Amino acid sequence: MVLLAALLWLAPNAVAAAGKRMNFANDVVPVFTKAGCNAGECHAKAGMGQNGFRLSLLGFEPEEDYEHLVKESRGRRITMAAPDQSLLLLKASGTVPHGGGRKLPVDSTGYRVLRNWISQGMPFSSAADPKLAIISVTPAQGTLKKNSAQQLKISARYSDGSVRDVTHLALYEANDKAMATVSDGGRVAVSDLPGKVAIMVRYAGKVGVFNAAIPLGAPVGKMPPEKNFIDKFVFANLKQIGIPPSAGIDDNTFLRRVTLDIAGRLPTLKEAEAFRASTAKDKRDQWINTLLRSPDYADFFANKWTMLLKNRRDSASDITANFAFHSWVRDGLLANKPYNQMTRELLAATGTIMGNPPVAWYKRVKDPKNQIEDVAQLFLGVRMQCAQCHHHPFERWSQDDYYSFTAFFSRVGRKPTGIQGEDMIFHKRGTAEAANVKTGNKLRPAALGDAIPKIAPDDDPRLQLADWMSRKDNPFFAKALVNRYWKHFFKRGLIEPEDDIRDTNPPTNPELLAALENHFIESGFDLKALVRVITQSSTYQLSAKPNAHNGVDRQNFSRFYPRRLQAEVLLDSIDQLTGATTVFADLPAGTRAVALPDNSYNRASPFLKVFGRPEAESVCECERAQSSSLAQILHLMNGCGHQGQAADGQGPGESTGRRQARQRSKNS
């Protein structure tokens, strides 16, 4: 039997079969994908697959799959003379024990496809076979009533113009499972939560999206005044889906909210009294500008960026680099250096840390693969990690795309300096290229989905990367930043997570995101201008208190979404209210927690650690813990430091009479 099968491998056409000749990639691989056989937790598990049988993730490498299935283990998985006795079908149908369970019942379409393929002699493909070009989702978008359903149809179009209905073989996934679920057959069922939801559709390496709007349908009366383009797009969306916004906030609430969000602190008693006393019509705008000019703004946002840029202290020798890098970020923010310029100075940094502080980033992130993964996720909102080993399962990025992007950092040279643990960074002359570890192919630098001019040996490829990122038509750079800042002020991004921008994860308000992106580019990548336009909007100044209709809204910004104070802001606020001072080593007395240069102070301050200040190990903002815990409650109840401060009550707002009475009581 094995000998017969071996002969037929060499001449699969020797077996006659009725009907259309099958193609392994077009016909067989989608069956494995639909059944979950080539999922990461099954036979596509990293390493050797599962139980000695390996498939590529989601079938992105059909040639390898064919080798493993047909030729591996002396062909024991296929019995051509009796297809139904093939181990492949016996296990998939549950006829013999299978760790993955019953995947393809004997009467299923998938079983019949595999059986027919075996009976045809297990053909792989021929030069004349059509190739899959695109898939289309019908309908591509729609408006669905609450608790209703919509059947999708998925069509696969091939290079010869033929079209197949592959609805039953496609994979479906909702980007918000609380808003919608989808069956294996493509039937979308939406819940009673209003807003926008997307269904990602995958088939044979291609992806499509169904976008659904779920209106609440409540009466929308008079809207708050539109102060800028943000309000135009937010309120238009609210009218479309029938969600009335909450009322605007009073001056006291505005003052507290915007001071916390821009400066990372509470307003002082003097500032609050002056703001309430002001009769200027534009006093809110004036206060926003005052905050943006303040060192507190630079401290707060430098804290955000240095954490994301991994300004981490692992040893005592890191202290110089930590302080220098933090100062460089802070000074750039205070001077309002354009965002694209700061990015360029960081990516193309050369020299020593003392002479050029952004070089410190290369001290922490040394591997070119880590460099491109961090750059892509932080500055472009693209997660490339998956593409290092296989085609990205949710995106169009391949391994070649990954290593072509890595090639931008392939000419970064290092030379030891006289300072322990620090190198001088320079550009090594030569051809910039990186090898695909799987194919061995050497790849020149290439941007994501875009061409890059040929780079001469004397030119630094990182400068070409920075030029591409700053281009007005770059589809990622500005979008990623405005989405990240939107989340800073509104708790959630227009795309969520904020660093996962892809076609299969669309924004909840695409028109608003495009307008913010355009505004940021036209402003010359002005970060302060972006903060200003966001905080001046009526949308930002809506109440957090829901009305009778918008309590269920989680993504349309019909109200302000409350959020927890960050660990550093909370510590500073307690100090401010109690009149206490938290002392940090190597820093002047009175240094705020939001102005700390690196993660080392987390170890010295149990408060910061318990309340979730990140360790600067990741470019993902998710490293910052924003959830409550029992440890936090116990720390506030039993922590001797702040308990004593609260008992003393020496805060700046305490009246003179109360302070004197407390002192008399203490003396008696």
Stockholm file with secondary structure:
# STOCKHOLM 1.0

chainA/1-668         MVLLAALLWLAPNAVAAAGKRMNFANDVVPVFTKAGCNAGECHAKAGMGQNGFRLSLLGFEPEEDYEHLVKESRGRRITMAAPDQSLLLLKASGTVPHGGGRKLPVDSTGYRVLRNWISQGMPFSSAADPKLAIISVTPAQGTLKKNSAQQLKISARYSDGSVRDVTHLALYEANDKAMATVSDGGRVAVSDLPGKVAIMVRYAGKVGVFNAAIPLGAPVGKMPPEKNFIDKFVFANLKQIGIPPSAGIDDNTFLRRVTLDIAGRLPTLKEAEAFRASTAKDKRDQWINTLLRSPDYADFFANKWTMLLKNRRDSASDITANFAFHSWVRDGLLANKPYNQMTRELLAATGTIMGNPPVAWYKRVKDPKNQIEDVAQLFLGVRMQCAQCHHHPFERWSQDDYYSFTAFFSRVGRKPTGIQGEDMIFHKRGTAEAANVKTGNKLRPAALGDAIPKIAPDDDPRLQLADWMSRKDNPFFAKALVNRYWKHFFKRGLIEPEDDIRDTNPPTNPELLAALENHFIESGFDLKALVRVITQSSTYQLSAKPNAHNGVDRQNFSRFYPRRLQAEVLLDSIDQLTGATTVFADLPAGTRAVALPDNSYNRASPFLKVFGRPEAESVCECERAQSSSLAQILHLMNGCGHQGQAADGQGPGESTGRRQARQRSKNS
#=GR chainA/1-668 SS CHHHHHHHHHCGGGSCCSSSCCCIIIIIHHHHHHHTTTSTTTTTCTTTCBTTBCCCGGGSCHHHHHIIIIIGGGGTTCCTTSGGGCHHHHHHTTSSCCTTCCCSCTTSHHHHHHHHHHHTTCCCCCTTSCCEEEEEEESSEEECCTTCEEECEEEEEETTSCEEECTTTCEEEESCTTTEEECTTCEEEECSCCEEEEEEEEETTEEEEEEEEECCCCCCCCCCCCCSHHHHHHHHHHHHHTCCCCCBCCHHHHHHHHHHHHHSSCCCHHHHHHHHHCCCTTHHHHHHHHHHHSHHHHHHHHHHHHHHTTCCCCSGGGHHHHHHHHHHHHHHHHTTCCHHHHHHHHHTCCBCTTTCGGGHHHHHCCSHHHHHHHHHHHHSCCCCGGGGTSCCTTSSCCHHHHHHHHGGGTTEEEEECSSTTCEEEEECCSCCCEECTTTCCEECCCBTTBCCCCCCTTSCHHHHHHHHHHSTTCSSHHHHHHHHHHHHHHSSCSSSSTTCCCTTSCCSSHHHHHHHHHHHHHTTSCHHHHHHHHHHSTTTTBCSSCCSSGGGCSSSCSSCCCCCCCHHHHHHHHHHHHTCCCCCTTSCTTCCGGGCCSTTHHHHCHHHHHTTCCCSCCSCGGGSCCSCCHHHHHHHHHCHHHHHHHHHTCCTTCCHHHHHHHHHHHHC
#=GC SS_cons         CHHHHHHHHHCGGGSCCSSSCCCIIIIIHHHHHHHTTTSTTTTTCTTTCBTTBCCCGGGSCHHHHHIIIIIGGGGTTCCTTSGGGCHHHHHHTTSSCCTTCCCSCTTSHHHHHHHHHHHTTCCCCCTTSCCEEEEEEESSEEECCTTCEEECEEEEEETTSCEEECTTTCEEEESCTTTEEECTTCEEEECSCCEEEEEEEEETTEEEEEEEEECCCCCCCCCCCCCSHHHHHHHHHHHHHTCCCCCBCCHHHHHHHHHHHHHSSCCCHHHHHHHHHCCCTTHHHHHHHHHHHSHHHHHHHHHHHHHHTTCCCCSGGGHHHHHHHHHHHHHHHHTTCCHHHHHHHHHTCCBCTTTCGGGHHHHHCCSHHHHHHHHHHHHSCCCCGGGGTSCCTTSSCCHHHHHHHHGGGTTEEEEECSSTTCEEEEECCSCCCEECTTTCCEECCCBTTBCCCCCCTTSCHHHHHHHHHHSTTCSSHHHHHHHHHHHHHHSSCSSSSTTCCCTTSCCSSHHHHHHHHHHHHHTTSCHHHHHHHHHHSTTTTBCSSCCSSGGGCSSSCSSCCCCCCCHHHHHHHHHHHHTCCCCCTTSCTTCCGGGCCSTTHHHHCHHHHHTTCCCSCCSCGGGSCCSCCHHHHHHHHHCHHHHHHHHHTCCTTCCHHHHHHHHHHHHC
//
